[in-house]
Amino acid sequence: MFYDSKSFRAMESGLSASWLQQQTALHNLANLETPNYKSKAVVFEDTLGAAMAQNPNGPYSFKTSVVTENNTIARPDGNNVDSDAEGVVLFKAYAQYSYLTQKINGQFSNFRYVLTNAFK
């Protein structure tokens, strides 16, 4: 079925990962002036290779985790948020989210077309 396909699961997983990345960047920007705040970053682990080796017909998803950036240079107040870098991360995550949303909408349009015209 359409919802069980690898491509749909990958897009769905990508949407969730992009959303998490946007939220993390926004959280960092909101704490730009908070003393001793350490920025957070989303780490993506593409598990396609391992998943395909174990089970070619199994589910596919991106694994994400949020890590604290303790190793970066901090300002005198202990905060290490770089507003320019966070803006780039936010835009990239937004663009990826928008693209994946369009792809999923296209898949639904194709599915709707097939269902509508199958019995004409």
Biopython code that builds the backbone (N, CA, C, O; Angstrom):
import numpy as np
from Bio.PDB.StructureBuilder import StructureBuilder

atoms = [
    (1, "MET", "N", (0.839, -1.185, 0.000)),
    (1, "MET", "CA", (0.000, 0.000, 0.000)),
    (1, "MET", "C", (0.878, 1.240, 0.000)),
    (1, "MET", "O", (2.057, 1.177, 0.348)),
    (2, "PHE", "N", (0.312, 2.340, -0.383)),
    (2, "PHE", "CA", (1.020, 3.613, -0.499)),
    (2, "PHE", "C", (1.678, 4.037, 0.812)),
    (2, "PHE", "O", (2.833, 4.465, 0.814)),
    (3, "TYR", "N", (0.955, 3.921, 1.926)),
    (3, "TYR", "CA", (1.484, 4.358, 3.221)),
    (3, "TYR", "C", (2.602, 3.456, 3.727)),
    (3, "TYR", "O", (3.395, 3.875, 4.570)),
    (4, "ASP", "N", (2.676, 2.261, 3.242)),
    (4, "ASP", "CA", (3.701, 1.322, 3.686)),
    (4, "ASP", "C", (4.930, 1.317, 2.789)),
    (4, "ASP", "O", (5.873, 0.568, 3.046)),
    (5, "SER", "N", (4.942, 2.136, 1.743)),
    (5, "SER", "CA", (6.069, 2.129, 0.825)),
    (5, "SER", "C", (7.299, 2.765, 1.466)),
    (5, "SER", "O", (7.191, 3.618, 2.348)),
    (6, "LYS", "N", (8.462, 2.331, 1.004)),
    (6, "LYS", "CA", (9.720, 2.885, 1.525)),
    (6, "LYS", "C", (9.828, 4.373, 1.238)),
    (6, "LYS", "O", (10.294, 5.136, 2.083)),
    (7, "SER", "N", (9.403, 4.789, 0.059)),
    (7, "SER", "CA", (9.527, 6.209, -0.280)),
    (7, "SER", "C", (8.647, 7.069, 0.613)),
    (7, "SER", "O", (9.065, 8.142, 1.048)),
    (8, "PHE", "N", (7.427, 6.608, 0.890)),
    (8, "PHE", "CA", (6.556, 7.383, 1.766)),
    (8, "PHE", "C", (7.122, 7.430, 3.177)),
    (8, "PHE", "O", (7.119, 8.487, 3.808)),
    (9, "ARG", "N", (7.608, 6.297, 3.684)),
    (9, "ARG", "CA", (8.197, 6.258, 5.027)),
    (9, "ARG", "C", (9.435, 7.147, 5.126)),
    (9, "ARG", "O", (9.654, 7.804, 6.144)),
    (10, "ALA", "N", (10.240, 7.166, 4.068)),
    (10, "ALA", "CA", (11.440, 8.016, 4.059)),
    (10, "ALA", "C", (11.044, 9.490, 4.073)),
    (10, "ALA", "O", (11.644, 10.286, 4.795)),
    (11, "MET", "N", (10.035, 9.857, 3.277)),
    (11, "MET", "CA", (9.591, 11.247, 3.261)),
    (11, "MET", "C", (8.979, 11.645, 4.599)),
    (11, "MET", "O", (9.220, 12.744, 5.099)),
    (12, "GLU", "N", (8.189, 10.749, 5.171)),
    (12, "GLU", "CA", (7.578, 11.007, 6.462)),
    (12, "GLU", "C", (8.640, 11.183, 7.548)),
    (12, "GLU", "O", (8.548, 12.088, 8.377)),
    (13, "SER", "N", (9.629, 10.326, 7.533)),
    (13, "SER", "CA", (10.720, 10.410, 8.487)),
    (13, "SER", "C", (11.535, 11.688, 8.273)),
    (13, "SER", "O", (11.961, 12.327, 9.235)),
    (14, "GLY", "N", (11.746, 12.052, 7.022)),
    (14, "GLY", "CA", (12.457, 13.288, 6.704)),
    (14, "GLY", "C", (11.712, 14.520, 7.178)),
    (14, "GLY", "O", (12.328, 15.480, 7.641)),
    (15, "LEU", "N", (10.385, 14.504, 7.067)),
    (15, "LEU", "CA", (9.578, 15.610, 7.578)),
    (15, "LEU", "C", (9.755, 15.762, 9.083)),
    (15, "LEU", "O", (9.938, 16.871, 9.585)),
    (16, "SER", "N", (9.699, 14.657, 9.789)),
    (16, "SER", "CA", (9.871, 14.707, 11.245)),
    (16, "SER", "C", (11.252, 15.225, 11.623)),
    (16, "SER", "O", (11.393, 16.020, 12.552)),
    (17, "ALA", "N", (12.264, 14.772, 10.902)),
    (17, "ALA", "CA", (13.636, 15.204, 11.189)),
    (17, "ALA", "C", (13.809, 16.695, 10.879)),
    (17, "ALA", "O", (14.454, 17.414, 11.642)),
    (18, "SER", "N", (13.241, 17.157, 9.772)),
    (18, "SER", "CA", (13.329, 18.574, 9.420)),
    (18, "SER", "C", (12.601, 19.441, 10.441)),
    (18, "SER", "O", (13.069, 20.522, 10.801)),
    (19, "TRP", "N", (11.460, 18.958, 10.898)),
    (19, "TRP", "CA", (10.694, 19.695, 11.906)),
    (19, "TRP", "C", (11.500, 19.801, 13.202)),
    (19, "TRP", "O", (11.544, 20.866, 13.819)),
    (20, "LEU", "N", (12.126, 18.718, 13.611)),
    (20, "LEU", "CA", (12.950, 18.742, 14.817)),
    (20, "LEU", "C", (14.116, 19.706, 14.653)),
    (20, "LEU", "O", (14.464, 20.427, 15.588)),
    (21, "GLN", "N", (14.714, 19.723, 13.482)),
    (21, "GLN", "CA", (15.840, 20.629, 13.241)),
    (21, "GLN", "C", (15.379, 22.089, 13.303)),
    (21, "GLN", "O", (16.088, 22.933, 13.852)),
    (22, "GLN", "N", (14.214, 22.394, 12.754)),
    (22, "GLN", "CA", (13.675, 23.752, 12.847)),
    (22, "GLN", "C", (13.426, 24.147, 14.299)),
    (22, "GLN", "O", (13.791, 25.243, 14.726)),
    (23, "GLN", "N", (12.807, 23.254, 15.043)),
    (23, "GLN", "CA", (12.501, 23.558, 16.443)),
    (23, "GLN", "C", (13.765, 23.763, 17.270)),
    (23, "GLN", "O", (13.803, 24.627, 18.146)),
    (24, "THR", "N", (14.795, 22.975, 16.997)),
    (24, "THR", "CA", (16.055, 23.098, 17.720)),
    (24, "THR", "C", (16.728, 24.426, 17.404)),
    (24, "THR", "O", (17.226, 25.093, 18.311)),
    (25, "ALA", "N", (16.753, 24.820, 16.140)),
    (25, "ALA", "CA", (17.351, 26.100, 15.748)),
    (25, "ALA", "C", (16.588, 27.272, 16.371)),
    (25, "ALA", "O", (17.194, 28.231, 16.848)),
    (26, "LEU", "N", (15.263, 27.188, 16.363)),
    (26, "LEU", "CA", (14.452, 28.239, 16.981)),
    (26, "LEU", "C", (14.702, 28.318, 18.483)),
    (26, "LEU", "O", (14.762, 29.411, 19.046)),
    (27, "HIS", "N", (14.845, 27.183, 19.122)),
    (27, "HIS", "CA", (15.138, 27.147, 20.560)),
    (27, "HIS", "C", (16.491, 27.801, 20.831)),
    (27, "HIS", "O", (16.635, 28.566, 21.785)),
    (28, "ASN", "N", (17.475, 27.501, 19.996)),
    (28, "ASN", "CA", (18.792, 28.124, 20.156)),
    (28, "ASN", "C", (18.709, 29.635, 19.987)),
    (28, "ASN", "O", (19.291, 30.382, 20.775)),
    (29, "LEU", "N", (17.993, 30.089, 18.968)),
    (29, "LEU", "CA", (17.861, 31.525, 18.738)),
    (29, "LEU", "C", (17.108, 32.213, 19.872)),
    (29, "LEU", "O", (17.416, 33.350, 20.229)),
    (30, "ALA", "N", (16.132, 31.527, 20.429)),
    (30, "ALA", "CA", (15.391, 32.101, 21.555)),
    (30, "ALA", "C", (16.283, 32.271, 22.784)),
    (30, "ALA", "O", (16.021, 33.121, 23.635)),
    (31, "ASN", "N", (17.323, 31.469, 22.871)),
    (31, "ASN", "CA", (18.241, 31.540, 24.016)),
    (31, "ASN", "C", (19.546, 32.252, 23.674)),
    (31, "ASN", "O", (20.562, 32.035, 24.335)),
    (32, "LEU", "N", (19.526, 33.088, 22.663)),
    (32, "LEU", "CA", (20.718, 33.793, 22.207)),
    (32, "LEU", "C", (21.362, 34.639, 23.309)),
    (32, "LEU", "O", (22.586, 34.756, 23.359)),
    (33, "GLU", "N", (20.570, 35.213, 24.169)),
    (33, "GLU", "CA", (21.089, 36.088, 25.225)),
    (33, "GLU", "C", (21.081, 35.430, 26.602)),
    (33, "GLU", "O", (21.313, 36.107, 27.603)),
    (34, "THR", "N", (20.822, 34.138, 26.673)),
    (34, "THR", "CA", (20.791, 33.444, 27.958)),
    (34, "THR", "C", (22.211, 33.080, 28.382)),
    (34, "THR", "O", (22.879, 32.315, 27.686)),
    (35, "PRO", "N", (22.688, 33.614, 29.509)),
    (35, "PRO", "CA", (24.045, 33.282, 29.955)),
    (35, "PRO", "C", (24.218, 31.782, 30.189)),
    (35, "PRO", "O", (23.325, 31.120, 30.717)),
    (36, "ASN", "N", (25.367, 31.259, 29.795)),
    (36, "ASN", "CA", (25.757, 29.859, 29.967)),
    (36, "ASN", "C", (24.915, 28.860, 29.182)),
    (36, "ASN", "O", (25.030, 27.654, 29.401)),
    (37, "TYR", "N", (24.073, 29.342, 28.272)),
    (37, "TYR", "CA", (23.293, 28.424, 27.439)),
    (37, "TYR", "C", (24.220, 27.803, 26.403)),
    (37, "TYR", "O", (25.019, 28.503, 25.780)),
    (38, "LYS", "N", (24.117, 26.517, 26.223)),
    (38, "LYS", "CA", (24.888, 25.786, 25.214)),
    (38, "LYS", "C", (23.939, 25.388, 24.099)),
    (38, "LYS", "O", (22.883, 24.801, 24.339)),
    (39, "SER", "N", (24.327, 25.712, 22.887)),
    (39, "SER", "CA", (23.464, 25.428, 21.739)),
    (39, "SER", "C", (23.263, 23.930, 21.556)),
    (39, "SER", "O", (24.085, 23.111, 21.968)),
    (40, "LYS", "N", (22.161, 23.608, 20.934)),
    (40, "LYS", "CA", (21.806, 22.223, 20.630)),
    (40, "LYS", "C", (21.890, 22.026, 19.120)),
    (40, "LYS", "O", (21.728, 22.975, 18.353)),
    (41, "ALA", "N", (22.140, 20.811, 18.708)),
    (41, "ALA", "CA", (22.189, 20.470, 17.286)),
    (41, "ALA", "C", (21.495, 19.134, 17.074)),
    (41, "ALA", "O", (21.512, 18.267, 17.947)),
    (42, "VAL", "N", (20.890, 18.978, 15.913)),
    (42, "VAL", "CA", (20.249, 17.722, 15.550)),
    (42, "VAL", "C", (21.259, 16.901, 14.753)),
    (42, "VAL", "O", (21.856, 17.387, 13.792)),
    (43, "VAL", "N", (21.435, 15.668, 15.165)),
    (43, "VAL", "CA", (22.346, 14.758, 14.486)),
    (43, "VAL", "C", (21.495, 13.744, 13.740)),
    (43, "VAL", "O", (20.625, 13.097, 14.324)),
    (44, "PHE", "N", (21.755, 13.612, 12.432)),
    (44, "PHE", "CA", (21.023, 12.679, 11.584)),
    (44, "PHE", "C", (21.864, 11.439, 11.366)),
    (44, "PHE", "O", (23.066, 11.523, 11.111)),
    (45, "GLU", "N", (21.232, 10.309, 11.469)),
    (45, "GLU", "CA", (21.901, 9.052, 11.156)),
    (45, "GLU", "C", (21.091, 8.370, 10.077)),
    (45, "GLU", "O", (19.991, 7.879, 10.330)),
    (46, "ASP", "N", (21.624, 8.342, 8.898)),
    (46, "ASP", "CA", (20.943, 7.696, 7.785)),
    (46, "ASP", "C", (21.165, 6.194, 7.913)),
    (46, "ASP", "O", (22.285, 5.706, 7.763)),
    (47, "THR", "N", (20.117, 5.487, 8.182)),
    (47, "THR", "CA", (20.226, 4.056, 8.459)),
    (47, "THR", "C", (19.846, 3.193, 7.267)),
    (47, "THR", "O", (19.613, 1.994, 7.424)),
    (48, "LEU", "N", (19.782, 3.777, 6.089)),
    (48, "LEU", "CA", (19.349, 3.012, 4.921)),
    (48, "LEU", "C", (20.261, 1.820, 4.651)),
    (48, "LEU", "O", (19.779, 0.704, 4.460)),
    (49, "GLY", "N", (21.574, 2.045, 4.632)),
    (49, "GLY", "CA", (22.506, 0.962, 4.314)),
    (49, "GLY", "C", (22.372, -0.217, 5.258)),
    (49, "GLY", "O", (22.287, -1.363, 4.817)),
    (50, "ALA", "N", (22.354, 0.053, 6.535)),
    (50, "ALA", "CA", (22.232, -1.017, 7.529)),
    (50, "ALA", "C", (20.870, -1.701, 7.438)),
    (50, "ALA", "O", (20.777, -2.924, 7.537)),
    (51, "ALA", "N", (19.822, -0.914, 7.251)),
    (51, "ALA", "CA", (18.478, -1.483, 7.171)),
    (51, "ALA", "C", (18.328, -2.365, 5.932)),
    (51, "ALA", "O", (17.717, -3.432, 5.992)),
    (52, "MET", "N", (18.887, -1.914, 4.818)),
    (52, "MET", "CA", (18.777, -2.696, 3.584)),
    (52, "MET", "C", (19.585, -3.984, 3.674)),
    (52, "MET", "O", (19.180, -5.007, 3.123)),
    (53, "ALA", "N", (20.719, -3.944, 4.359)),
    (53, "ALA", "CA", (21.536, -5.143, 4.504)),
    (53, "ALA", "C", (20.824, -6.184, 5.365)),
    (53, "ALA", "O", (20.910, -7.382, 5.094)),
    (54, "GLN", "N", (20.129, -5.731, 6.393)),
    (54, "GLN", "CA", (19.452, -6.659, 7.303)),
    (54, "GLN", "C", (18.132, -7.159, 6.736)),
    (54, "GLN", "O", (17.813, -8.344, 6.831)),
    (55, "ASN", "N", (17.364, -6.238, 6.143)),
    (55, "ASN", "CA", (16.043, -6.612, 5.648)),
    (55, "ASN", "C", (15.678, -5.702, 4.472)),
    (55, "ASN", "O", (15.229, -4.577, 4.689)),
    (56, "PRO", "N", (15.861, -6.163, 3.241)),
    (56, "PRO", "CA", (15.576, -5.316, 2.076)),
    (56, "PRO", "C", (14.132, -4.823, 1.999)),
    (56, "PRO", "O", (13.867, -3.809, 1.354)),
    (57, "ASN", "N", (13.209, -5.508, 2.633)),
    (57, "ASN", "CA", (11.802, -5.109, 2.590)),
    (57, "ASN", "C", (11.346, -4.439, 3.873)),
    (57, "ASN", "O", (10.156, -4.171, 4.043)),
    (58, "GLY", "N", (12.277, -4.164, 4.779)),
    (58, "GLY", "CA", (11.925, -3.579, 6.073)),
    (58, "GLY", "C", (11.701, -2.084, 6.010)),
    (58, "GLY", "O", (11.849, -1.471, 4.953)),
    (59, "PRO", "N", (11.343, -1.494, 7.142)),
    (59, "PRO", "CA", (11.070, -0.062, 7.191)),
    (59, "PRO", "C", (12.348, 0.762, 7.053)),
    (59, "PRO", "O", (13.444, 0.288, 7.352)),
    (60, "TYR", "N", (12.191, 1.974, 6.606)),
    (60, "TYR", "CA", (13.318, 2.885, 6.450)),
    (60, "TYR", "C", (12.986, 4.194, 7.155)),
    (60, "TYR", "O", (11.899, 4.746, 6.980)),
    (61, "SER", "N", (13.910, 4.676, 7.937)),
    (61, "SER", "CA", (13.691, 5.959, 8.599)),
    (61, "SER", "C", (15.023, 6.596, 8.937)),
    (61, "SER", "O", (16.064, 5.941, 8.966)),
    (62, "PHE", "N", (14.957, 7.890, 9.190)),
    (62, "PHE", "CA", (16.130, 8.613, 9.654)),
    (62, "PHE", "C", (16.112, 8.585, 11.174)),
    (62, "PHE", "O", (15.071, 8.813, 11.790)),
    (63, "LYS", "N", (17.234, 8.313, 11.765)),
    (63, "LYS", "CA", (17.351, 8.387, 13.213)),
    (63, "LYS", "C", (17.888, 9.774, 13.534)),
    (63, "LYS", "O", (18.861, 10.221, 12.928)),
    (64, "THR", "N", (17.271, 10.441, 14.465)),
    (64, "THR", "CA", (17.726, 11.763, 14.864)),
    (64, "THR", "C", (17.923, 11.802, 16.368)),
    (64, "THR", "O", (17.263, 11.086, 17.121)),
    (65, "SER", "N", (18.831, 12.639, 16.779)),
    (65, "SER", "CA", (19.002, 12.901, 18.200)),
    (65, "SER", "C", (19.473, 14.334, 18.359)),
    (65, "SER", "O", (20.102, 14.897, 17.463)),
    (66, "VAL", "N", (19.171, 14.909, 19.488)),
    (66, "VAL", "CA", (19.574, 16.277, 19.781)),
    (66, "VAL", "C", (20.748, 16.205, 20.748)),
    (66, "VAL", "O", (20.669, 15.574, 21.802)),
    (67, "VAL", "N", (21.835, 16.864, 20.367)),
    (67, "VAL", "CA", (23.040, 16.873, 21.204)),
    (67, "VAL", "C", (23.363, 18.310, 21.600)),
    (67, "VAL", "O", (23.043, 19.255, 20.879)),
    (68, "THR", "N", (23.993, 18.454, 22.741)),
    (68, "THR", "CA", (24.423, 19.763, 23.210)),
    (68, "THR", "C", (25.840, 20.023, 22.730)),
    (68, "THR", "O", (26.716, 19.168, 22.859)),
    (69, "GLU", "N", (26.058, 21.203, 22.178)),
    (69, "GLU", "CA", (27.366, 21.595, 21.654)),
    (69, "GLU", "C", (28.216, 22.171, 22.786)),
    (69, "GLU", "O", (28.187, 23.377, 23.031)),
    (70, "ASN", "N", (28.958, 21.333, 23.463)),
    (70, "ASN", "CA", (29.802, 21.800, 24.565)),
    (70, "ASN", "C", (31.211, 22.157, 24.119)),
    (70, "ASN", "O", (31.933, 22.819, 24.864)),
    (71, "ASN", "N", (31.620, 21.744, 22.940)),
    (71, "ASN", "CA", (33.001, 21.908, 22.501)),
    (71, "ASN", "C", (33.252, 23.161, 21.677)),
    (71, "ASN", "O", (34.372, 23.370, 21.213)),
    (72, "THR", "N", (32.249, 23.992, 21.486)),
    (72, "THR", "CA", (32.447, 25.191, 20.681)),
    (72, "THR", "C", (32.895, 26.350, 21.561)),
    (72, "THR", "O", (32.715, 26.334, 22.778)),
    (73, "ILE", "N", (33.472, 27.340, 20.927)),
    (73, "ILE", "CA", (33.971, 28.511, 21.655)),
    (73, "ILE", "C", (32.795, 29.318, 22.173)),
    (73, "ILE", "O", (31.871, 29.644, 21.428)),
    (74, "ALA", "N", (32.839, 29.630, 23.434)),
    (74, "ALA", "CA", (31.760, 30.364, 24.075)),
    (74, "ALA", "C", (32.097, 31.848, 24.174)),
    (74, "ALA", "O", (33.264, 32.238, 24.216)),
    (75, "ARG", "N", (31.064, 32.650, 24.210)),
    (75, "ARG", "CA", (31.239, 34.084, 24.451)),
    (75, "ARG", "C", (31.620, 34.273, 25.918)),
    (75, "ARG", "O", (31.575, 33.319, 26.695)),
    (76, "PRO", "N", (31.988, 35.478, 26.298)),
    (76, "PRO", "CA", (32.360, 35.704, 27.701)),
    (76, "PRO", "C", (31.268, 35.321, 28.706)),
    (76, "PRO", "O", (31.571, 34.980, 29.850)),
    (77, "ASP", "N", (29.999, 35.377, 28.281)),
    (77, "ASP", "CA", (28.913, 35.002, 29.201)),
    (77, "ASP", "C", (28.645, 33.496, 29.210)),
    (77, "ASP", "O", (27.723, 33.041, 29.887)),
    (78, "GLY", "N", (29.441, 32.714, 28.466)),
    (78, "GLY", "CA", (29.293, 31.260, 28.447)),
    (78, "GLY", "C", (28.336, 30.738, 27.392)),
    (78, "GLY", "O", (28.224, 29.523, 27.224)),
    (79, "ASN", "N", (27.646, 31.609, 26.678)),
    (79, "ASN", "CA", (26.701, 31.217, 25.639)),
    (79, "ASN", "C", (27.471, 30.959, 24.351)),
    (79, "ASN", "O", (28.372, 31.728, 24.013)),
    (80, "ASN", "N", (27.140, 29.901, 23.628)),
    (80, "ASN", "CA", (27.850, 29.585, 22.384)),
    (80, "ASN", "C", (26.950, 29.566, 21.148)),
    (80, "ASN", "O", (27.292, 28.927, 20.153)),
    (81, "VAL", "N", (25.814, 30.251, 21.191)),
    (81, "VAL", "CA", (24.894, 30.292, 20.050)),
    (81, "VAL", "C", (25.418, 31.286, 19.018)),
    (81, "VAL", "O", (25.712, 32.436, 19.346)),
    (82, "ASP", "N", (25.532, 30.837, 17.773)),
    (82, "ASP", "CA", (25.927, 31.680, 16.653)),
    (82, "ASP", "C", (24.665, 31.962, 15.842)),
    (82, "ASP", "O", (24.157, 31.081, 15.148)),
    (83, "SER", "N", (24.162, 33.190, 15.933)),
    (83, "SER", "CA", (22.878, 33.510, 15.293)),
    (83, "SER", "C", (22.939, 33.353, 13.769)),
    (83, "SER", "O", (21.952, 32.942, 13.159)),
    (84, "ASP", "N", (24.063, 33.669, 13.151)),
    (84, "ASP", "CA", (24.178, 33.505, 11.696)),
    (84, "ASP", "C", (24.095, 32.026, 11.310)),
    (84, "ASP", "O", (23.372, 31.663, 10.382)),
    (85, "ALA", "N", (24.824, 31.192, 12.010)),
    (85, "ALA", "CA", (24.811, 29.750, 11.721)),
    (85, "ALA", "C", (23.419, 29.168, 11.972)),
    (85, "ALA", "O", (22.946, 28.338, 11.196)),
    (86, "GLU", "N", (22.771, 29.591, 13.034)),
    (86, "GLU", "CA", (21.419, 29.084, 13.336)),
    (86, "GLU", "C", (20.427, 29.523, 12.270)),
    (86, "GLU", "O", (19.513, 28.770, 11.930)),
    (87, "GLY", "N", (20.593, 30.731, 11.737)),
    (87, "GLY", "CA", (19.718, 31.197, 10.656)),
    (87, "GLY", "C", (19.858, 30.345, 9.411)),
    (87, "GLY", "O", (18.866, 30.055, 8.742)),
    (88, "VAL", "N", (21.086, 29.940, 9.090)),
    (88, "VAL", "CA", (21.328, 29.073, 7.934)),
    (88, "VAL", "C", (20.706, 27.698, 8.173)),
    (88, "VAL", "O", (20.063, 27.143, 7.282)),
    (89, "VAL", "N", (20.896, 27.151, 9.368)),
    (89, "VAL", "CA", (20.319, 25.841, 9.712)),
    (89, "VAL", "C", (18.794, 25.907, 9.617)),
    (89, "VAL", "O", (18.157, 24.996, 9.087)),
    (90, "LEU", "N", (18.222, 26.980, 10.131)),
    (90, "LEU", "CA", (16.771, 27.143, 10.108)),
    (90, "LEU", "C", (16.244, 27.221, 8.680)),
    (90, "LEU", "O", (15.242, 26.585, 8.351)),
    (91, "PHE", "N", (16.912, 27.997, 7.833)),
    (91, "PHE", "CA", (16.465, 28.114, 6.442)),
    (91, "PHE", "C", (16.586, 26.781, 5.709)),
    (91, "PHE", "O", (15.682, 26.384, 4.974)),
    (92, "LYS", "N", (17.706, 26.095, 5.914)),
    (92, "LYS", "CA", (17.912, 24.802, 5.253)),
    (92, "LYS", "C", (16.837, 23.799, 5.673)),
    (92, "LYS", "O", (16.293, 23.082, 4.832)),
    (93, "ALA", "N", (16.531, 23.748, 6.969)),
    (93, "ALA", "CA", (15.504, 22.827, 7.467)),
    (93, "ALA", "C", (14.132, 23.200, 6.920)),
    (93, "ALA", "O", (13.336, 22.323, 6.584)),
    (94, "TYR", "N", (13.852, 24.507, 6.829)),
    (94, "TYR", "CA", (12.575, 24.959, 6.276)),
    (94, "TYR", "C", (12.456, 24.562, 4.805)),
    (94, "TYR", "O", (11.414, 24.071, 4.370)),
    (95, "ALA", "N", (13.531, 24.778, 4.042)),
    (95, "ALA", "CA", (13.507, 24.428, 2.615)),
    (95, "ALA", "C", (13.306, 22.928, 2.427)),
    (95, "ALA", "O", (12.543, 22.505, 1.559)),
    (96, "GLN", "N", (13.988, 22.127, 3.237)),
    (96, "GLN", "CA", (13.845, 20.676, 3.141)),
    (96, "GLN", "C", (12.424, 20.253, 3.515)),
    (96, "GLN", "O", (11.837, 19.398, 2.852)),
    (97, "TYR", "N", (11.874, 20.841, 4.562)),
    (97, "TYR", "CA", (10.521, 20.523, 4.991)),
    (97, "TYR", "C", (9.523, 20.879, 3.886)),
    (97, "TYR", "O", (8.615, 20.103, 3.588)),
    (98, "SER", "N", (9.696, 22.051, 3.287)),
    (98, "SER", "CA", (8.792, 22.482, 2.207)),
    (98, "SER", "C", (8.870, 21.538, 1.014)),
    (98, "SER", "O", (7.847, 21.163, 0.441)),
    (99, "TYR", "N", (10.089, 21.156, 0.644)),
    (99, "TYR", "CA", (10.272, 20.240, -0.479)),
    (99, "TYR", "C", (9.599, 18.897, -0.203)),
    (99, "TYR", "O", (8.884, 18.372, -1.057)),
    (100, "LEU", "N", (9.824, 18.347, 0.973)),
    (100, "LEU", "CA", (9.229, 17.049, 1.303)),
    (100, "LEU", "C", (7.714, 17.129, 1.363)),
    (100, "LEU", "O", (7.028, 16.182, 0.978)),
    (101, "THR", "N", (7.186, 18.246, 1.840)),
    (101, "THR", "CA", (5.739, 18.437, 1.860)),
    (101, "THR", "C", (5.180, 18.433, 0.448)),
    (101, "THR", "O", (4.140, 17.827, 0.190)),
    (102, "GLN", "N", (5.868, 19.110, -0.470)),
    (102, "GLN", "CA", (5.432, 19.115, -1.866)),
    (102, "GLN", "C", (5.491, 17.711, -2.472)),
    (102, "GLN", "O", (4.588, 17.311, -3.207)),
    (103, "LYS", "N", (6.551, 16.967, -2.165)),
    (103, "LYS", "CA", (6.670, 15.601, -2.683)),
    (103, "LYS", "C", (5.532, 14.716, -2.164)),
    (103, "LYS", "O", (4.942, 13.954, -2.929)),
    (104, "ILE", "N", (5.230, 14.812, -0.895)),
    (104, "ILE", "CA", (4.140, 14.002, -0.323)),
    (104, "ILE", "C", (2.808, 14.415, -0.936)),
    (104, "ILE", "O", (1.988, 13.561, -1.272)),
    (105, "ASN", "N", (2.588, 15.710, -1.083)),
    (105, "ASN", "CA", (1.349, 16.175, -1.719)),
    (105, "ASN", "C", (1.241, 15.652, -3.147)),
    (105, "ASN", "O", (0.151, 15.298, -3.598)),
    (106, "GLY", "N", (2.370, 15.600, -3.864)),
    (106, "GLY", "CA", (2.375, 15.044, -5.212)),
    (106, "GLY", "C", (2.015, 13.570, -5.214)),
    (106, "GLY", "O", (1.287, 13.105, -6.092)),
    (107, "GLN", "N", (2.521, 12.836, -4.236)),
    (107, "GLN", "CA", (2.186, 11.412, -4.128)),
    (107, "GLN", "C", (0.693, 11.233, -3.865)),
    (107, "GLN", "O", (0.058, 10.351, -4.443)),
    (108, "PHE", "N", (0.129, 12.076, -2.986)),
    (108, "PHE", "CA", (-1.303, 12.002, -2.715)),
    (108, "PHE", "C", (-2.110, 12.368, -3.958)),
    (108, "PHE", "O", (-3.149, 11.761, -4.216)),
    (109, "SER", "N", (-1.647, 13.352, -4.731)),
    (109, "SER", "CA", (-2.342, 13.725, -5.967)),
    (109, "SER", "C", (-2.342, 12.574, -6.962)),
    (109, "SER", "O", (-3.360, 12.296, -7.595)),
    (110, "ASN", "N", (-1.214, 11.912, -7.101)),
    (110, "ASN", "CA", (-1.130, 10.752, -8.000)),
    (110, "ASN", "C", (-2.062, 9.638, -7.528)),
    (110, "ASN", "O", (-2.773, 9.032, -8.329)),
    (111, "PHE", "N", (-2.051, 9.379, -6.243)),
    (111, "PHE", "CA", (-2.901, 8.340, -5.663)),
    (111, "PHE", "C", (-4.378, 8.684, -5.883)),
    (111, "PHE", "O", (-5.168, 7.816, -6.257)),
    (112, "ARG", "N", (-4.750, 9.942, -5.652)),
    (112, "ARG", "CA", (-6.119, 10.392, -5.843)),
    (112, "ARG", "C", (-6.535, 10.247, -7.314)),
    (112, "ARG", "O", (-7.652, 9.826, -7.613)),
    (113, "TYR", "N", (-5.617, 10.602, -8.230)),
    (113, "TYR", "CA", (-5.898, 10.489, -9.651)),
    (113, "TYR", "C", (-6.196, 9.028, -10.039)),
    (113, "TYR", "O", (-7.153, 8.747, -10.760)),
    (114, "VAL", "N", (-5.373, 8.131, -9.555)),
    (114, "VAL", "CA", (-5.578, 6.713, -9.858)),
    (114, "VAL", "C", (-6.900, 6.228, -9.309)),
    (114, "VAL", "O", (-7.639, 5.526, -9.999)),
    (115, "LEU", "N", (-7.209, 6.590, -8.075)),
    (115, "LEU", "CA", (-8.482, 6.144, -7.478)),
    (115, "LEU", "C", (-9.687, 6.748, -8.197)),
    (115, "LEU", "O", (-10.704, 6.079, -8.381)),
    (116, "THR", "N", (-9.572, 7.998, -8.596)),
    (116, "THR", "CA", (-10.693, 8.670, -9.252)),
    (116, "THR", "C", (-10.943, 8.137, -10.659)),
    (116, "THR", "O", (-12.088, 8.027, -11.098)),
    (117, "ASN", "N", (-9.861, 7.810, -11.358)),
    (117, "ASN", "CA", (-9.999, 7.405, -12.755)),
    (117, "ASN", "C", (-9.966, 5.891, -12.966)),
    (117, "ASN", "O", (-10.066, 5.430, -14.103)),
    (118, "ALA", "N", (-9.831, 5.134, -11.924)),
    (118, "ALA", "CA", (-9.738, 3.677, -12.069)),
    (118, "ALA", "C", (-11.054, 3.049, -12.523)),
    (118, "ALA", "O", (-11.058, 2.014, -13.188)),
    (119, "PHE", "N", (-12.143, 3.667, -12.167)),
    (119, "PHE", "CA", (-13.433, 3.033, -12.453)),
    (119, "PHE", "C", (-14.265, 3.837, -13.460)),
    (119, "PHE", "O", (-15.491, 3.726, -13.483)),
    (120, "LYS", "N", (-13.607, 4.634, -14.277)),
    (120, "LYS", "CA", (-14.362, 5.394, -15.288)),
    (120, "LYS", "C", (-14.519, 4.615, -16.553)),
    (120, "LYS", "O", (-15.126, 5.102, -17.507)),
]
sb = StructureBuilder()
sb.init_structure("model")
sb.init_model(0)
sb.init_chain("A")
sb.init_seg("    ")
for serial, (resi, resn, name, xyz) in enumerate(atoms, 1):
    if name == "N":
        sb.init_residue(resn, " ", resi, " ")
    sb.init_atom(name, np.array(xyz, "f"), 0.0, 1.0, " ", f" {name:<3s}", serial, name[0])
structure = sb.get_structure()
